[in-house]
């Protein structure tokens, strides 16, 4: 009985660590996405400012 309780505690600890690892990974991915969005907006603004986005007909 005690061994079973200990195994259950260990399983719970492993699951907590896994959840924490996944949460950190998700946060990192969200930060990376936000950074990419900012870079994209800056690039689009630069293209508009320099006129590179215009075709020869415009």
Secondary structure, DSSP 8 states (H G I E B T S, - for coil): -HHHHHHHHHHHHHHHHHHHHHHHHHHHHHHHHHHHHHHHHHHHHHHHHHTTT--TT-
